[in-house]
Amino acid sequence: MRPVRFTQLLLLPLQLLAPAYAHAGLSVDPARGEQTLQIPVPGRHAEICVVPKHLAGGRYFDKDSEIEIRLCNIDEHKNSAVCPKLNSTNPGLDFYSLPQGGTPEQVEAARCNTAGAHKIAKYKLSSSCSYTPSILGYYHLSRMLGGIADVPPAVLRTFDLQNHIALGRAALAETASNGLIHQTWASLMAQLTAGANGKRRDFLLTDDFTQSYGALSENPKHESFYKEFFNGGANNVARALNFRDRNPVVQMLARNVDINTLVGRSFTTENVQKMVQLKDAADLIVIDTLMNQQDRFGNIHYLTTYYYLDAADLAGDGSAKLKSSKDLTPEEAARLGAVQLKKMLLKDNDCGVAKENIANRVGLADRIAHIDPETYLLLQQFDAVADSTETKDFFVRELVFTADDYANIRRNLKDLATKLHQACLKGVLKLDLDLQAHFSTQTVKVRSCEP
């Protein structure tokens, strides 16, 4: 089934649009997003960027809306530079900030390798392993499940096709012909230059074939490769199997014992890190199982984060509230008694939705014997509303899912929600990865399996 086409009709006033406008057999909703911003292109159609609506029931961070607006205000002709991605495997476009006094032309002439220029965002579309609905879907599904995996915000964006082709030609000229990045650029260029005749035009181009469309996502800062979540392997399946069978965190996650047997309750770096890793591993398995992730292992990162108990702010049970921050100074950390550790960040989420579900194939969900009760509860609540018209429309309209895409994710959700609910009822899944409760001074109550 073809995707909902991203259309230049969104540039017209809403009152001029026919509500039942259709393209390629699918209706286009002109009300997509909270607002649509235009990025002028001299002599041609303006590019557009959609500030997204938020999923009803989602737990978005305060900073999310600010980042979405910032992403949509990136203008490669005025306040940023854009360069083709020349490393790794994805033929994307990278956006860079301008150094003081610098111009886009100067930074781009240096292929964005300019002092003071920093990568601020990346634009990927449905090419190579990437799929635009996957990038957008991971962001919003993360928030539907309480903000798990710290997925960076992403917005829907278009890019002038002539300029995109020019950048692609530069990428081909500057990469070795036997390199994978050259080959993925060549494959994308074949589709972009074919325009209306391209076999994948509906997944890559606007309906007038003058622009490409994809997802523009925030580029995180100061992240590092999470080696503790990688166990090697020659391919995606082997890596997932090694994670399942060899990873110490997953082995601990799979043990059907009291959480106090696995992690002490004293507030130490070792104990807090164990709890965070267990939660991260379970959350990773949940979201990747839902989203048909094909290429996860080797693409997991972390941010160094401080955790501390704030005695001046009490939780509901009267204990000091557990808080976290990435920005404490050493002096603040010492004053608060904070511990510093690794917290998972999933920033590479493009190879999902319409891909092979590797997590499902190797049965990663069967290794979850412990889970954050909030993740579990929100998963069950999502399952309860997933068949509503509002939820389905959100995924199709806002995240450009096809009907088949949503049907696949819906099936994953039903299977996983049912599996975890039954495991909880049988006592083989414990809702005990609650950091606040575990490190409180109170007796931890058994959580109900029912939402």
VOPAGU-2260 file (C-alpha; in pm, 1 decimal, decimal comma):
REM VOPAGU-2260
SITE   aa  ch    i         X         Y         Z
SITE  MET   A    0       0,0       0,0       0,0
SITE  ARG   A    1     128,8     344,4     -87,2
SITE  PRO   A    2     203,0     598,9     186,6
SITE  VAL   A    3      10,3     914,7     251,7
SITE  ARG   A    4     180,1    1156,2      12,9
SITE  PHE   A    5     341,7    1469,2     150,1
SITE  THR   A    6     186,3    1743,0     -59,6
SITE  GLN   A    7     265,1    2097,4    -155,0
SITE  LEU   A    8    -106,0    2170,4    -105,6
SITE  LEU   A    9     -18,4    2219,6     258,9
SITE  LEU   A   10     126,5    2553,7     155,2
SITE  LEU   A   11    -219,8    2683,8      62,8
SITE  PRO   A   12    -460,6    2836,4     313,9
SITE  LEU   A   13    -664,1    2562,3     473,8
SITE  GLN   A   14    -996,0    2710,5     361,6
SITE  LEU   A   15    -893,7    2662,3      -3,9
SITE  LEU   A   16    -839,4    2291,0      37,7
SITE  ALA   A   17   -1099,8    2028,7     -36,5
SITE  PRO   A   18   -1121,4    1809,2     274,8
SITE  ALA   A   19   -1139,8    1490,8      71,8
SITE  TYR   A   20    -840,9    1566,5    -150,8
SITE  ALA   A   21    -677,7    1237,9    -249,3
SITE  HIS   A   22    -355,9    1135,5    -415,7
SITE  ALA   A   23    -248,5     786,4    -521,2
SITE  GLY   A   24    -568,0     649,7    -373,0
SITE  LEU   A   25    -510,1     795,4     -25,3
SITE  SER   A   26    -648,3    1110,2     131,4
SITE  VAL   A   27    -412,6    1386,6     243,3
SITE  ASP   A   28    -510,8    1562,7     564,7
SITE  PRO   A   29    -433,6    1935,3     530,1
SITE  ALA   A   30    -454,6    1976,1     906,3
SITE  ARG   A   31    -141,1    1772,0     970,4
SITE  GLY   A   32      64,8    1914,1    1253,5
SITE  GLU   A   33      23,1    2205,9    1489,2
SITE  GLN   A   34     169,2    2438,6    1228,8
SITE  THR   A   35     357,4    2425,4     900,7
SITE  LEU   A   36     659,1    2649,4     855,6
SITE  GLN   A   37     801,7    2750,1     518,0
SITE  ILE   A   38    1171,3    2765,3     431,6
SITE  PRO   A   39    1210,3    2980,9     118,9
SITE  VAL   A   40    1409,8    2843,7    -176,4
SITE  PRO   A   41    1509,8    3113,3    -425,6
SITE  GLY   A   42    1317,6    3072,6    -749,9
SITE  ARG   A   43    1133,6    2755,6    -648,1
SITE  HIS   A   44     869,7    2621,5    -410,3
SITE  ALA   A   45     936,8    2682,6     -43,2
SITE  GLU   A   46    1038,7    2377,6     156,8
SITE  ILE   A   47     811,3    2300,3     447,7
SITE  CYS   A   48     854,8    2166,2     797,7
SITE  VAL   A   49     568,0    2038,0    1010,4
SITE  VAL   A   50     564,9    2105,5    1383,6
SITE  PRO   A   51     385,2    1788,2    1494,1
SITE  LYS   A   52      79,3    1735,7    1700,5
SITE  HIS   A   53     139,1    1521,3    2006,3
SITE  LEU   A   54      -9,9    1181,6    2062,2
SITE  ALA   A   55    -301,0    1194,0    2306,0
SITE  GLY   A   56    -186,3    1036,1    2631,1
SITE  GLY   A   57     180,9    1083,2    2546,4
SITE  ARG   A   58     418,9    1206,7    2813,7
SITE  TYR   A   59     625,1    1460,2    2624,3
SITE  PHE   A   60     910,3    1645,4    2790,5
SITE  ASP   A   61     888,1    2020,4    2837,8
SITE  LYS   A   62    1182,2    2065,2    2601,0
SITE  ASP   A   63    1024,3    1861,7    2317,1
SITE  SER   A   64     809,0    2142,5    2177,7
SITE  GLU   A   65    1101,4    2383,6    2197,9
SITE  ILE   A   66    1322,5    2143,0    2002,6
SITE  GLU   A   67    1051,7    2081,3    1740,5
SITE  ILE   A   68    1022,9    2456,0    1676,1
SITE  ARG   A   69    1400,5    2489,7    1664,1
SITE  LEU   A   70    1425,1    2207,9    1409,3
SITE  CYS   A   71    1160,6    2368,7    1189,7
SITE  ASN   A   72    1339,3    2701,5    1200,9
SITE  ILE   A   73    1659,3    2557,0    1053,4
SITE  ASP   A   74    1710,9    2736,1     721,5
SITE  GLU   A   75    2004,6    2615,8     511,9
SITE  HIS   A   76    1999,6    2944,9     321,1
SITE  LYS   A   77    2022,7    3171,3     626,7
SITE  ASN   A   78    2108,9    3023,1     965,3
SITE  SER   A   79    2270,5    2686,2     892,6
SITE  ALA   A   80    2471,4    2486,6     643,1
SITE  VAL   A   81    2387,9    2148,7     492,3
SITE  CYS   A   82    2631,6    1881,6     379,7
SITE  PRO   A   83    2588,1    1528,1     247,3
SITE  LYS   A   84    2664,5    1249,9     490,8
SITE  LEU   A   85    2988,4    1081,4     379,2
SITE  ASN   A   86    3037,9     821,0     650,4
SITE  SER   A   87    2866,6     508,9     781,1
SITE  THR   A   88    2584,0     372,0     563,3
SITE  ASN   A   89    2296,7     619,7     539,0
SITE  PRO   A   90    2284,4     875,5     252,6
SITE  GLY   A   91    2143,0    1152,6     467,6
SITE  LEU   A   92    2197,2    1525,3     494,7
SITE  ASP   A   93    2359,4    1683,5     799,4
SITE  PHE   A   94    2273,3    2035,3     912,1
SITE  TYR   A   95    2537,2    2245,1    1088,7
SITE  SER   A   96    2528,5    2565,5    1287,9
SITE  LEU   A   97    2722,0    2861,3    1151,6
SITE  PRO   A   98    3030,0    2993,5    1329,7
SITE  GLN   A   99    3020,4    3358,1    1425,3
SITE  GLY   A  100    3047,0    3565,0    1108,7
SITE  GLY   A  101    3026,3    3258,2     884,8
SITE  THR   A  102    2789,8    3202,2     596,3
SITE  PRO   A  103    2621,6    2881,9     473,0
SITE  GLU   A  104    2827,7    2898,9     153,5
SITE  GLN   A  105    3157,9    2917,6     343,0
SITE  VAL   A  106    3075,2    2624,8     571,4
SITE  GLU   A  107    2941,1    2412,1     286,2
SITE  ALA   A  108    3249,6    2483,0      74,2
SITE  ALA   A  109    3456,0    2328,3     355,1
SITE  ARG   A  110    3214,8    2030,1     363,7
SITE  CYS   A  111    3103,8    2150,8     707,3
SITE  ASN   A  112    3449,1    2081,0     852,8
SITE  THR   A  113    3475,2    2433,2     987,0
SITE  ALA   A  114    3585,4    2550,5    1329,9
SITE  GLY   A  115    3283,2    2660,5    1530,2
SITE  ALA   A  116    3032,4    2474,6    1310,3
SITE  HIS   A  117    2849,0    2198,0    1495,3
SITE  LYS   A  118    2606,7    1936,8    1366,1
SITE  ILE   A  119    2260,3    2026,4    1492,1
SITE  ALA   A  120    2027,5    1798,0    1297,8
SITE  LYS   A  121    2016,0    1515,2    1046,9
SITE  TYR   A  122    1775,0    1462,9     758,9
SITE  LYS   A  123    1701,2    1106,0     655,5
SITE  LEU   A  124    1444,0     972,1     414,3
SITE  SER   A  125    1318,4     632,6     305,7
SITE  SER   A  126    1636,9     506,9     144,3
SITE  SER   A  127    1886,3     233,9     225,8
SITE  CYS   A  128    1765,4      82,1     554,9
SITE  SER   A  129    1596,0     406,5     655,8
SITE  TYR   A  130    1222,5     464,8     662,3
SITE  THR   A  131    1074,5     804,4     746,1
SITE  PRO   A  132     780,0     664,1     948,5
SITE  SER   A  133    1026,5     475,7    1167,9
SITE  ILE   A  134    1214,6     788,9    1271,4
SITE  LEU   A  135     895,3     981,0    1342,4
SITE  GLY   A  136     726,9     680,4    1503,1
SITE  TYR   A  137    1007,9     610,2    1749,9
SITE  TYR   A  138     992,3     965,1    1882,7
SITE  HIS   A  139     619,3     965,8    1947,3
SITE  LEU   A  140     598,7     604,9    2066,3
SITE  SER   A  141     877,7     675,4    2313,7
SITE  ARG   A  142     663,6     952,4    2463,2
SITE  MET   A  143     353,0     729,8    2459,2
SITE  LEU   A  144     549,9     492,6    2683,0
SITE  GLY   A  145     663,0     759,2    2929,1
SITE  GLY   A  146     970,1     891,2    2746,9
SITE  ILE   A  147    1159,9     562,2    2741,1
SITE  ALA   A  148    1493,3     537,3    2558,7
SITE  ASP   A  149    1541,8     915,8    2548,1
SITE  VAL   A  150    1460,7     922,7    2173,4
SITE  PRO   A  151    1542,4    1266,1    2021,1
SITE  PRO   A  152    1255,3    1472,4    1877,0
SITE  ALA   A  153    1195,1    1452,9    1501,5
SITE  VAL   A  154     979,7    1650,4    1257,1
SITE  LEU   A  155     852,5    1600,3     903,5
SITE  ARG   A  156    1052,2    1806,8     650,5
SITE  THR   A  157    1091,2    1856,3     276,2
SITE  PHE   A  158    1404,5    1948,6      80,7
SITE  ASP   A  159    1433,5    2101,6    -264,3
SITE  LEU   A  160    1495,2    1819,5    -512,9
SITE  GLN   A  161    1741,6    2006,5    -734,2
SITE  ASN   A  162    1953,3    2100,2    -433,6
SITE  HIS   A  163    1926,5    1746,5    -296,9
SITE  ILE   A  164    2051,6    1602,9    -626,4
SITE  ALA   A  165    2342,8    1850,4    -630,2
SITE  LEU   A  166    2444,2    1738,3    -281,4
SITE  GLY   A  167    2413,3    1375,7    -390,3
SITE  ARG   A  168    2643,9    1432,1    -685,6
SITE  ALA   A  169    2898,9    1587,0    -450,3
SITE  ALA   A  170    2871,0    1283,8    -221,3
SITE  LEU   A  171    2933,5    1045,7    -510,5
SITE  ALA   A  172    3235,3    1247,6    -622,3
SITE  GLU   A  173    3387,4    1248,7    -274,7
SITE  THR   A  174    3338,5     884,6    -172,6
SITE  ALA   A  175    3518,1     572,9    -292,0
SITE  SER   A  176    3314,6     375,0    -543,8
SITE  ASN   A  177    3364,6      50,8    -349,5
SITE  GLY   A  178    3244,6     203,5     -22,6
SITE  LEU   A  179    2902,5     128,1     119,4
SITE  ILE   A  180    2813,3     494,6     165,2
SITE  HIS   A  181    2889,5     555,6    -203,0
SITE  GLN   A  182    2665,1     266,7    -300,8
SITE  THR   A  183    2374,4     384,2     -85,1
SITE  TRP   A  184    2410,2     735,1    -225,9
SITE  ALA   A  185    2409,5     590,8    -578,5
SITE  SER   A  186    2090,6     398,9    -504,0
SITE  LEU   A  187    1918,8     708,4    -364,7
SITE  MET   A  188    2037,2     923,0    -654,0
SITE  ALA   A  189    1886,7     682,2    -903,8
SITE  GLN   A  190    1549,3     740,9    -740,0
SITE  LEU   A  191    1585,8    1117,8    -696,6
SITE  THR   A  192    1694,2    1177,7   -1055,7
SITE  ALA   A  193    1414,4     953,6   -1186,6
SITE  GLY   A  194    1162,2    1188,9   -1028,7
SITE  ALA   A  195     807,3    1096,7   -1127,1
SITE  ASN   A  196     934,8     778,5   -1292,4
SITE  GLY   A  197    1107,1     646,0    -980,0
SITE  LYS   A  198     977,3     320,0    -836,8
SITE  ARG   A  199     993,9     459,9    -481,9
SITE  ARG   A  200     869,4     807,5    -565,5
SITE  ASP   A  201     576,3     787,1    -321,9
SITE  PHE   A  202     813,7     719,8     -33,8
SITE  LEU   A  203    1066,6     987,2    -129,9
SITE  LEU   A  204     905,6    1279,0    -313,7
SITE  THR   A  205     627,0    1529,9    -267,3
SITE  ASP   A  206     327,3    1489,3    -494,0
SITE  ASP   A  207     451,2    1750,4    -743,3
SITE  PHE   A  208     793,4    1578,1    -752,1
SITE  THR   A  209     984,4    1900,9    -678,6
SITE  GLN   A  210    1106,9    1805,7    -330,4
SITE  SER   A  211    1215,3    1508,0    -128,3
SITE  TYR   A  212    1056,4    1446,4     210,0
SITE  GLY   A  213    1187,5    1279,6     521,8
SITE  ALA   A  214    1244,5    1321,0     893,8
SITE  LEU   A  215    1462,1    1590,0    1046,4
SITE  SER   A  216    1580,1    1488,8    1392,5
SITE  GLU   A  217    1782,0    1656,0    1661,7
SITE  ASN   A  218    2148,5    1561,8    1676,4
SITE  PRO   A  219    2231,5    1472,3    2039,6
SITE  LYS   A  220    2547,4    1605,1    2201,5
SITE  HIS   A  221    2805,8    1426,1    2414,4
SITE  GLU   A  222    2667,2    1076,4    2354,5
SITE  SER   A  223    2893,8     770,4    2348,0
SITE  PHE   A  224    2867,2     418,3    2211,2
SITE  TYR   A  225    2716,1     188,2    2475,4
SITE  LYS   A  226    2960,8     -99,8    2460,3
SITE  GLU   A  227    2793,8    -281,2    2751,6
SITE  PHE   A  228    2488,7    -327,0    2528,4
SITE  PHE   A  229    2683,2    -476,1    2236,6
SITE  ASN   A  230    2804,6    -833,4    2219,2
SITE  GLY   A  231    2927,4    -857,2    1862,0
SITE  GLY   A  232    2804,4   -1066,8    1574,0
SITE  ALA   A  233    2840,7   -1083,2    1197,2
SITE  ASN   A  234    2486,6    -970,2    1113,0
SITE  ASN   A  235    2168,7    -832,6    1268,3
SITE  VAL   A  236    2035,6   -1171,6    1379,1
SITE  ALA   A  237    2367,2   -1286,7    1526,3
SITE  ARG   A  238    2403,5    -960,8    1716,5
SITE  ALA   A  239    2054,1    -991,4    1861,2
SITE  LEU   A  240    2117,2   -1354,1    1959,8
SITE  ASN   A  241    2442,1   -1256,9    2130,1
SITE  PHE   A  242    2264,4    -978,6    2315,5
SITE  ARG   A  243    1997,9   -1227,5    2424,8
SITE  ASP   A  244    2237,6   -1502,7    2532,6
SITE  ARG   A  245    2561,7   -1331,2    2634,5
SITE  ASN   A  246    2474,0    -990,1    2769,1
SITE  PRO   A  247    2510,0    -976,4    3151,1
SITE  VAL   A  248    2230,7    -720,3    3186,2
SITE  VAL   A  249    1987,4    -935,3    2987,1
SITE  GLN   A  250    2090,4   -1243,7    3184,5
SITE  MET   A  251    2008,6   -1055,5    3504,1
SITE  LEU   A  252    1683,8    -922,8    3352,7
SITE  ALA   A  253    1572,0   -1279,7    3275,0
SITE  ARG   A  254    1612,8   -1409,8    3632,1
SITE  ASN   A  255    1276,5   -1467,4    3800,0
SITE  VAL   A  256    1387,9   -1366,3    4148,3
SITE  ASP   A  257    1314,1   -1081,8    4385,3
SITE  ILE   A  258    1472,4    -758,9    4259,9
SITE  ASN   A  259    1649,1    -717,5    4594,6
SITE  THR   A  260    1844,0   -1032,3    4511,1
SITE  LEU   A  261    1976,8    -862,1    4201,5
SITE  VAL   A  262    2019,3    -501,9    4317,8
SITE  GLY   A  263    2082,4    -365,0    4664,6
SITE  ARG   A  264    1866,6     -80,2    4790,3
SITE  SER   A  265    2144,9     143,2    4917,9
SITE  PHE   A  266    2194,3     447,4    4696,7
SITE  THR   A  267    2533,2     371,7    4542,4
SITE  THR   A  268    2665,6     416,1    4190,6
SITE  GLU   A  269    2677,2      37,9    4140,4
SITE  ASN   A  270    2320,0     -21,3    4254,4
SITE  VAL   A  271    2165,6     271,6    4067,9
SITE  GLN   A  272    2354,7     180,0    3751,1
SITE  LYS   A  273    2224,7    -178,3    3770,1
SITE  MET   A  274    1865,7     -60,8    3806,4
SITE  VAL   A  275    1898,3     187,6    3520,6
SITE  GLN   A  276    2055,5     -75,5    3295,2
SITE  LEU   A  277    1783,1    -326,4    3373,5
SITE  LYS   A  278    1515,2     -68,2    3297,0
SITE  ASP   A  279    1693,4      40,4    2979,4
SITE  ALA   A  280    1728,3    -319,4    2857,7
SITE  ALA   A  281    1360,8    -395,3    2915,7
SITE  ASP   A  282    1252,1     -65,6    2755,4
SITE  LEU   A  283    1478,8    -130,7    2457,1
SITE  ILE   A  284    1324,7    -472,5    2399,8
SITE  VAL   A  285     973,2    -330,8    2431,2
SITE  ILE   A  286    1010,7     -44,8    2184,2
SITE  ASP   A  287    1213,6    -242,2    1929,5
SITE  THR   A  288     965,3    -530,8    1941,2
SITE  LEU   A  289     682,4    -286,7    1874,4
SITE  MET   A  290     861,3    -102,9    1593,8
SITE  ASN   A  291    1002,2    -390,9    1382,4
SITE  GLN   A  292    1357,9    -273,3    1440,4
SITE  GLN   A  293    1604,2    -447,3    1210,0
SITE  ASP   A  294    1936,6    -278,8    1285,7
SITE  ARG   A  295    1967,1    -205,6    1657,0
SITE  PHE   A  296    2276,0    -371,2    1797,1
SITE  GLY   A  297    2579,1    -156,0    1732,1
SITE  ASN   A  298    2347,1     147,9    1730,2
SITE  ILE   A  299    2290,1     197,5    2103,2
SITE  HIS   A  300    2435,3     499,2    2280,6
SITE  TYR   A  301    2434,0     651,4    2627,5
SITE  LEU   A  302    2454,0     988,7    2792,6
SITE  THR   A  303    2633,3    1040,5    3121,1
SITE  THR   A  304    2364,2    1130,0    3372,6
SITE  TYR   A  305    2352,3    1219,9    3741,9
SITE  TYR   A  306    2094,5    1063,6    3976,2
SITE  TYR   A  307    2028,7    1194,2    4324,8
SITE  LEU   A  308    1775,2    1186,2    4607,6
SITE  ASP   A  309    1631,1    1530,1    4678,9
SITE  ALA   A  310    1541,6    1541,7    5048,6
SITE  ALA   A  311    1381,7    1884,1    4997,4
SITE  ASP   A  312    1123,5    1735,9    4759,5
SITE  LEU   A  313     931,6    1435,3    4886,2
SITE  ALA   A  314     763,6    1160,2    4687,3
SITE  GLY   A  315     415,8    1032,1    4767,1
SITE  ASP   A  316     545,3     781,7    5024,3
SITE  GLY   A  317     735,0    1051,5    5214,7
SITE  SER   A  318    1076,9     950,0    5083,9
SITE  ALA   A  319    1318,5    1182,4    4911,8
SITE  LYS   A  320    1228,6    1216,5    4545,1
SITE  LEU   A  321    1467,3    1055,0    4297,2
SITE  LYS   A  322    1579,2    1298,5    4028,3
SITE  SER   A  323    1821,0    1297,8    3737,4
SITE  SER   A  324    2012,7    1560,5    3543,8
SITE  LYS   A  325    2270,6    1565,8    3266,8
SITE  ASP   A  326    2396,4    1912,1    3355,2
SITE  LEU   A  327    2514,8    1916,9    3716,1
SITE  THR   A  328    2849,1    2074,8    3793,2
SITE  PRO   A  329    3091,6    1869,2    4006,0
SITE  GLU   A  330    3016,5    2102,2    4295,7
SITE  GLU   A  331    2640,9    2054,8    4259,4
SITE  ALA   A  332    2681,8    1678,7    4227,8
SITE  ALA   A  333    2887,5    1666,2    4547,2
SITE  ARG   A  334    2637,8    1881,6    4737,8
SITE  LEU   A  335    2343,8    1665,1    4629,0
SITE  GLY   A  336    2520,8    1334,2    4682,9
SITE  ALA   A  337    2459,3    1250,5    4316,5
SITE  VAL   A  338    2592,7     939,2    4146,0
SITE  GLN   A  339    2711,4     954,5    3785,6
SITE  LEU   A  340    2625,2     674,4    3544,8
SITE  LYS   A  341    2522,2     573,2    3193,1
SITE  LYS   A  342    2165,5     618,9    3068,8
SITE  MET   A  343    2062,7     473,4    2733,6
SITE  LEU   A  344    1994,9     696,4    2433,0
SITE  LEU   A  345    1837,8     558,1    2114,3
SITE  LYS   A  346    1925,3     807,9    1842,2
SITE  ASP   A  347    1943,0     575,1    1538,9
SITE  ASN   A  348    1587,0     459,9    1484,7
SITE  ASP   A  349    1547,2     476,1    1107,8
SITE  CYS   A  350    1548,6     104,0    1022,5
SITE  GLY   A  351    1210,4      -2,6    1153,9
SITE  VAL   A  352     833,4     -27,2    1094,0
SITE  ALA   A  353     848,6    -178,8     743,8
SITE  LYS   A  354    1150,6    -397,7     824,7
SITE  GLU   A  355    1222,1    -740,8     969,5
SITE  ASN   A  356    1146,0    -756,6    1341,4
SITE  ILE   A  357    1477,2    -890,3    1471,5
SITE  ALA   A  358    1378,3    -855,6    1838,3
SITE  ASN   A  359    1072,1   -1069,9    1770,0
SITE  ARG   A  360    1263,1   -1320,2    1561,0
SITE  VAL   A  361    1503,9   -1404,7    1842,6
SITE  GLY   A  362    1243,1   -1381,1    2120,9
SITE  LEU   A  363    1395,3   -1096,5    2319,5
SITE  ALA   A  364    1066,2   -1028,3    2497,1
SITE  ASP   A  365    1086,8   -1374,1    2656,6
SITE  ARG   A  366    1387,7   -1246,3    2852,2
SITE  ILE   A  367    1187,9    -978,7    3033,6
SITE  ALA   A  368    1125,4   -1100,2    3389,1
SITE  HIS   A  369    1138,5    -746,4    3531,8
SITE  ILE   A  370     998,9    -420,4    3394,2
SITE  ASP   A  371     933,3     -62,1    3499,5
SITE  PRO   A  372     568,8     -59,0    3615,7
SITE  GLU   A  373     509,1     266,4    3428,5
SITE  THR   A  374     634,7     119,6    3100,0
SITE  TYR   A  375     410,2    -183,0    3155,7
SITE  LEU   A  376     105,0      28,8    3246,7
SITE  LEU   A  377     144,9     267,0    2952,9
SITE  LEU   A  378     192,4     -25,2    2714,8
SITE  GLN   A  379    -137,6    -174,7    2831,8
SITE  GLN   A  380    -309,2     163,3    2804,1
SITE  PHE   A  381    -174,3     209,7    2452,0
SITE  ASP   A  382    -308,0    -133,4    2359,9
SITE  ALA   A  383    -649,6     -28,3    2491,0
SITE  VAL   A  384    -673,1     273,8    2257,7
SITE  ALA   A  385    -480,7     142,0    1957,7
SITE  ASP   A  386    -793,4      50,0    1761,3
SITE  SER   A  387    -952,7     391,3    1799,8
SITE  THR   A  388    -992,2     608,3    1493,1
SITE  GLU   A  389    -801,7     888,3    1666,0
SITE  THR   A  390    -495,2     671,7    1728,5
SITE  LYS   A  391    -486,6     519,6    1381,9
SITE  ASP   A  392    -536,7     859,0    1220,3
SITE  PHE   A  393    -250,3    1001,4    1423,1
SITE  PHE   A  394      -5,3     743,0    1293,5
SITE  VAL   A  395    -119,9     777,9     932,7
SITE  ARG   A  396    -156,7    1154,7     922,7
SITE  GLU   A  397     121,3    1275,4    1152,5
SITE  LEU   A  398     377,8     997,9    1111,7
SITE  VAL   A  399     306,7     909,6     745,4
SITE  PHE   A  400     245,3     541,8     822,4
SITE  THR   A  401      69,6     340,3     555,4
SITE  ALA   A  402    -232,4     138,1     664,9
SITE  ASP   A  403     -15,0    -173,9     642,5
SITE  ASP   A  404     253,0      -9,6     857,4
SITE  TYR   A  405       1,3      60,1    1130,7
SITE  ALA   A  406    -150,7    -287,4    1106,6
SITE  ASN   A  407     195,4    -438,5    1163,3
SITE  ILE   A  408     269,3    -220,1    1464,4
SITE  ARG   A  409     -80,1    -284,1    1601,3
SITE  ARG   A  410     -22,2    -658,0    1576,7
SITE  ASN   A  411     311,7    -626,8    1756,4
SITE  LEU   A  412     146,6    -420,5    2029,4
SITE  LYS   A  413    -135,5    -668,6    2085,0
SITE  ASP   A  414     104,4    -963,7    2097,3
SITE  LEU   A  415     347,6    -793,9    2336,4
SITE  ALA   A  416      83,3    -643,8    2566,2
SITE  THR   A  417     -86,5    -983,4    2593,3
SITE  LYS   A  418     240,4   -1169,0    2650,3
SITE  LEU   A  419     351,7    -936,1    2928,8
SITE  HIS   A  420       9,1    -930,0    3092,6
SITE  GLN   A  421      -9,0   -1308,6    3102,3
SITE  ALA   A  422     347,3   -1331,8    3231,7
SITE  CYS   A  423     261,4   -1086,0    3506,6
SITE  LEU   A  424     -48,0   -1283,4    3608,7
SITE  LYS   A  425     163,4   -1601,4    3624,1
SITE  GLY   A  426     421,3   -1429,8    3843,1
SITE  VAL   A  427     703,7   -1467,2    3590,9
SITE  LEU   A  428     708,6   -1093,0    3517,6
SITE  LYS   A  429     762,8    -855,3    3807,4
SITE  LEU   A  430     674,0    -486,0    3789,2
SITE  ASP   A  431     966,0    -388,0    4006,8
SITE  LEU   A  432    1204,8    -171,7    3802,4
SITE  ASP   A  433    1077,0     139,5    3980,0
SITE  LEU   A  434    1384,1     336,9    4081,0
SITE  GLN   A  435    1188,5     571,9    4308,3
SITE  ALA   A  436    1038,6     285,1    4507,8
SITE  HIS   A  437    1352,1      71,7    4512,0
SITE  PHE   A  438    1574,1     343,3    4656,3
SITE  SER   A  439    1315,5     476,5    4899,2
SITE  THR   A  440    1311,0     400,3    5270,7
SITE  GLN   A  441     971,0     235,2    5246,7
SITE  THR   A  442     861,9    -122,9    5192,6
SITE  VAL   A  443     805,5    -174,0    4820,8
SITE  LYS   A  444     447,7    -266,2    4740,9
SITE  VAL   A  445     359,8    -534,3    4486,2
SITE  ARG   A  446     213,6    -370,0    4177,2
SITE  SER   A  447    -104,7    -494,6    4015,1
SITE  CYS   A  448     -93,8    -652,1    3668,8
SITE  GLU   A  449    -416,4    -474,8    3576,6
SITE  PRO   A  450    -406,7    -129,0    3420,9
